[in-house]
Amino acid sequence: MHARGIENQALSYGRLLPVVLISLLLGGCSWFTWLPWVEKKEDPTKPAELVKFDAEVKISREWRASIGDGLGKKYLRLSPALVADAIIAADGYGRVEARNRFSGKRMWRRDTHVIEKGWFSWMNFVDRRDPSFIGGGVGVGEGLVLLGTTFGEVVALSAADGTDVWRQDLGSEVLSTPVTGEGLVFAQTIDGRLVALDVESGQLRWRHDNQLPILTLRGTSSPVLADQIVYAGFANGKLTALRARNGEPIWEHRVMLPEGRSELERMVDVDARPMVLGSVVFAGAFQGRVKAISRRDGRPQWEQETSTFLDLAEGYDQVYVIDENDSVLALDHNTGQEVWALDIFARRKLSPPIAFSNYLAFGDEEGYLHVLAQRDGRLVGRRKLDGDGIRSGMVYADGTLFVLGNSGSLHALTIDRK
């Protein structure tokens, strides 16, 4: 009986072997990628590998500082801002710091809100919620540093020493950067409102409401003030121009009309900050277009089919766009025609671009700073700055580029030809 049992078991294994081999073959070649002659397929979920290139510039760090506890896990983008000799940056948890932009020395620090934690909160491995709440910033102007919060507040601090000036509850999350001008502070809320607050008291002066679609991206465009006109993009795909003093609409232009059967297909958020240049304002929509629009009457000058939710940049008579696939595009300022395109950064989750001198720079989720030549888009420099990644916009002044990493590391960099 024992011998017969062994024989039957051997026969069963013999029958299973072809099934196992067929399963492996049907599963593709991933089981054998360790073999040198087996072709390795690119993982469609991983960031594209960095390409090799001959560096043409040297990226030098002048100083580095740590700003609070970083930006957290809510995809916050908090660009630093310049005020005279100060660079001002915030973390996602309420800390704001002003640093001397030449030396990095701290000038003042302010905690705008204290996050309450229990005595044994460090032992709680179940609750992994991120308590970050600074959603919009950093805005500066008229002696103020301005922040928006997920609590629905606009917080105004003194740019001189960081003391509280006022706080205004808007009743809905503020995820964009407030801006100042004409004695007012302009802020957008996640529920589609643009409000104007008194710069001295924070009291509401006027509001403009927009009807939102059912499904939108989590985020809002930041308003832009130019020549007493406020330009604002909304999640319904519209760009609106309003008089700064009273909120009177001047014109409204639909950057993209919602299309498709599902709410997901109909998302056309204008989350990129409008970019004003001369007589034209540029705007971009998710799953839509980038457009050049006349500031006088809201008529389109040109349009280019591309989807974006990041702020635009300009230089060399070109408009720079990073689309939803992390391709970098240069469009002719006057015609919208594509000048060059670079698609080597797929799935690297790039930050908004900044153009300065001869260069175009942006960061990625692995913390690399990439530098391109504006003229033809060739890669000229790269440096790893922050292991947690870079998603915030950058600022540039007097030969220095300021970059805030997701971990809270603030870098002052210079870029020079080798």
ZIVEN-V400550 format. One record per residue. RES is the residue in three letters. D_FIRST is the distance of its C-alpha to the first C-alpha in Angstrom with 1 decimal. Layout:
BEGIN
RES:D_FIRST ; RES:D_FIRST
END
This chain:
BEGIN
MET:0.0 ; HIS:3.7 ; ALA:5.5 ; ARG:5.1 ; GLY:6.2 ; ILE:8.7 ; GLU:9.9 ; ASN:10.5 ; GLN:12.3 ; ALA:14.3 ; LEU:15.4 ; SER:16.5 ; TYR:18.5 ; GLY:19.9 ; ARG:21.2 ; LEU:22.7 ; LEU:24.6 ; PRO:27.2 ; VAL:27.8 ; VAL:28.5 ; LEU:30.8 ; ILE:32.6 ; SER:33.1 ; LEU:34.6 ; LEU:36.9 ; LEU:38.0 ; GLY:38.7 ; GLY:41.3 ; CYS:41.9 ; SER:42.2 ; TRP:38.9 ; PHE:40.4 ; THR:44.0 ; TRP:43.6 ; LEU:43.6 ; PRO:47.3 ; TRP:47.3 ; VAL:46.0 ; GLU:48.9 ; LYS:49.3 ; LYS:50.4 ; GLU:52.9 ; ASP:51.7 ; PRO:54.0 ; THR:54.2 ; LYS:55.3 ; PRO:58.9 ; ALA:60.0 ; GLU:60.1 ; LEU:63.5 ; VAL:65.2 ; LYS:66.9 ; PHE:70.7 ; ASP:73.8 ; ALA:75.3 ; GLU:79.0 ; VAL:79.8 ; LYS:79.3 ; ILE:78.2 ; SER:79.7 ; ARG:79.2 ; GLU:82.5 ; TRP:81.0 ; ARG:78.0 ; ALA:77.9 ; SER:75.3 ; ILE:76.1 ; GLY:74.3 ; ASP:70.6 ; GLY:70.3 ; LEU:69.7 ; GLY:66.5 ; LYS:63.8 ; LYS:65.8 ; TYR:66.9 ; LEU:70.4 ; ARG:73.0 ; LEU:75.9 ; SER:78.3 ; PRO:80.7 ; ALA:84.5 ; LEU:87.6 ; VAL:90.8 ; ALA:93.5 ; ASP:92.2 ; ALA:89.1 ; ILE:85.6 ; ILE:84.0 ; ALA:80.3 ; ALA:78.1 ; ASP:74.5 ; GLY:72.5 ; TYR:73.0 ; GLY:76.8 ; ARG:78.0 ; VAL:80.9 ; GLU:82.5 ; ALA:85.5 ; ARG:85.5 ; ASN:88.2 ; ARG:87.2 ; PHE:88.6 ; SER:87.2 ; GLY:84.4 ; LYS:86.1 ; ARG:85.5 ; MET:88.5 ; TRP:87.1 ; ARG:83.9 ; ARG:83.4 ; ASP:80.4 ; THR:81.1 ; HIS:78.5 ; VAL:76.5 ; ILE:72.8 ; GLU:72.0 ; LYS:68.9 ; GLY:67.6 ; TRP:67.4 ; PHE:63.6 ; SER:63.3 ; TRP:61.8 ; MET:58.8 ; ASN:58.1 ; PHE:55.2 ; VAL:54.7 ; ASP:58.2 ; ARG:58.6 ; ARG:61.6 ; ASP:64.3 ; PRO:67.7 ; SER:69.8 ; PHE:72.7 ; ILE:75.3 ; GLY:74.7 ; GLY:77.9 ; GLY:80.1 ; VAL:81.8 ; GLY:85.1 ; VAL:88.5 ; GLY:92.1 ; GLU:95.4 ; GLY:94.6 ; LEU:91.2 ; VAL:87.5 ; LEU:85.5 ; LEU:81.9 ; GLY:80.0 ; THR:77.3 ; THR:74.4 ; PHE:76.3 ; GLY:78.9 ; GLU:81.6 ; VAL:83.8 ; VAL:84.7 ; ALA:87.9 ; LEU:88.5 ; SER:91.5 ; ALA:91.1 ; ALA:93.3 ; ASP:91.4 ; GLY:88.4 ; THR:89.9 ; ASP:89.2 ; VAL:91.8 ; TRP:90.3 ; ARG:87.1 ; GLN:86.8 ; ASP:84.1 ; LEU:83.4 ; GLY:80.7 ; SER:78.1 ; GLU:76.2 ; VAL:78.3 ; LEU:76.0 ; SER:78.7 ; THR:81.5 ; PRO:84.8 ; VAL:87.9 ; THR:91.6 ; GLY:94.9 ; GLU:98.1 ; GLY:97.9 ; LEU:94.5 ; VAL:90.8 ; PHE:88.6 ; ALA:84.9 ; GLN:82.2 ; THR:79.7 ; ILE:76.2 ; ASP:77.4 ; GLY:79.8 ; ARG:83.1 ; LEU:85.5 ; VAL:87.9 ; ALA:91.0 ; LEU:91.8 ; ASP:95.0 ; VAL:94.7 ; GLU:96.6 ; SER:95.2 ; GLY:92.0 ; GLN:93.3 ; LEU:92.2 ; ARG:94.8 ; TRP:93.0 ; ARG:89.6 ; HIS:88.2 ; ASP:85.2 ; ASN:82.7 ; GLN:80.2 ; LEU:76.7 ; PRO:73.8 ; ILE:70.7 ; LEU:68.7 ; THR:70.2 ; LEU:69.3 ; ARG:69.5 ; GLY:72.8 ; THR:76.4 ; SER:78.9 ; SER:81.7 ; PRO:85.2 ; VAL:87.8 ; LEU:91.6 ; ALA:94.1 ; ASP:97.8 ; GLN:97.6 ; ILE:94.8 ; VAL:91.2 ; TYR:88.4 ; ALA:85.1 ; GLY:81.8 ; PHE:79.7 ; ALA:76.2 ; ASN:77.5 ; GLY:78.3 ; LYS:82.0 ; LEU:84.4 ; THR:87.5 ; ALA:90.8 ; LEU:92.8 ; ARG:96.1 ; ALA:95.5 ; ARG:98.3 ; ASN:97.4 ; GLY:94.0 ; GLU:95.7 ; PRO:93.4 ; ILE:95.0 ; TRP:92.4 ; GLU:88.7 ; HIS:86.5 ; ARG:83.0 ; VAL:81.1 ; MET:78.2 ; LEU:77.7 ; PRO:74.3 ; GLU:72.2 ; GLY:68.8 ; ARG:67.1 ; SER:65.2 ; GLU:67.0 ; LEU:65.1 ; GLU:66.6 ; ARG:70.0 ; MET:70.3 ; VAL:73.4 ; ASP:74.3 ; VAL:77.3 ; ASP:76.0 ; ALA:77.7 ; ARG:81.0 ; PRO:83.9 ; MET:85.6 ; VAL:89.4 ; LEU:91.1 ; GLY:94.7 ; SER:95.2 ; VAL:91.5 ; VAL:88.6 ; PHE:85.1 ; ALA:82.1 ; GLY:78.4 ; ALA:75.9 ; PHE:72.1 ; GLN:70.7 ; GLY:74.2 ; ARG:77.1 ; VAL:79.3 ; LYS:83.0 ; ALA:86.4 ; ILE:88.7 ; SER:92.5 ; ARG:93.5 ; ARG:96.7 ; ASP:95.2 ; GLY:91.4 ; ARG:91.2 ; PRO:88.4 ; GLN:89.5 ; TRP:86.2 ; GLU:82.5 ; GLN:79.3 ; GLU:75.9 ; THR:73.7 ; SER:71.9 ; THR:72.7 ; PHE:72.8 ; LEU:74.2 ; ASP:77.9 ; LEU:79.7 ; ALA:81.8 ; GLU:84.7 ; GLY:86.5 ; TYR:87.8 ; ASP:88.7 ; GLN:85.0 ; VAL:82.9 ; TYR:79.5 ; VAL:76.5 ; ILE:72.9 ; ASP:70.9 ; GLU:67.8 ; ASN:65.6 ; ASP:67.4 ; SER:69.3 ; VAL:72.8 ; LEU:75.6 ; ALA:79.3 ; LEU:81.5 ; ASP:85.2 ; HIS:87.3 ; ASN:89.7 ; THR:87.5 ; GLY:83.9 ; GLN:82.7 ; GLU:79.8 ; VAL:81.0 ; TRP:77.7 ; ALA:74.2 ; LEU:71.4 ; ASP:67.8 ; ILE:66.1 ; PHE:65.6 ; ALA:63.1 ; ARG:61.4 ; ARG:63.3 ; LYS:65.1 ; LEU:68.6 ; SER:71.5 ; PRO:74.8 ; PRO:76.8 ; ILE:80.1 ; ALA:82.7 ; PHE:85.2 ; SER:87.2 ; ASN:85.4 ; TYR:81.9 ; LEU:79.4 ; ALA:76.9 ; PHE:74.0 ; GLY:70.9 ; ASP:67.2 ; GLU:64.3 ; GLU:63.3 ; GLY:66.8 ; TYR:68.3 ; LEU:71.9 ; HIS:72.5 ; VAL:75.9 ; LEU:76.9 ; ALA:80.2 ; GLN:81.9 ; ARG:83.4 ; ASP:80.3 ; GLY:77.3 ; ARG:76.1 ; LEU:74.2 ; VAL:76.5 ; GLY:75.0 ; ARG:72.0 ; ARG:71.4 ; LYS:68.7 ; LEU:70.5 ; ASP:68.1 ; GLY:64.3 ; ASP:64.3 ; GLY:66.0 ; ILE:69.4 ; ARG:70.1 ; SER:73.7 ; GLY:76.8 ; MET:78.9 ; VAL:82.6 ; TYR:84.9 ; ALA:88.4 ; ASP:90.7 ; GLY:88.1 ; THR:85.3 ; LEU:82.1 ; PHE:80.6 ; VAL:76.9 ; LEU:75.1 ; GLY:71.3 ; ASN:68.8 ; SER:68.4 ; GLY:72.2 ; SER:73.2 ; LEU:76.7 ; HIS:77.6 ; ALA:81.0 ; LEU:80.7 ; THR:83.0 ; ILE:82.2 ; ASP:84.1 ; ARG:84.0 ; LYS:82.7
END
